[in-house]
Amino acid sequence: MGKTIRIQVDESLKDVLEKLRREVSLGLKQKYGIEEIIVPRTLSSQILAAKMQGKKVLNLKISKTSMNKGFLEIL
């Protein structure tokens, strides 16, 4: 995982990152039958950066915190 820095961005980019975070969360909840999954805010920027760099595959890990809940990480 890379370093986290603070930057100022246009609100439209913030909205794109939030939409990506929601889509990832919903997709994984459906795929793995999890009721709640936490996708950290910085993770959506990492996913977007990987897409922009042309990466097709990301190694993701869901750390289960309970029977129906989990936390998403990039390996």
Buried (B, 14 or more C-beta within 10 A) or exposed (E): EEEEEEEEEEEEEEEBBEEBBEEBBEEBBEEEEBEEBBBBEBBBBBBBEBEEEEEEEEEBEBEEEEEEBBBBBBE
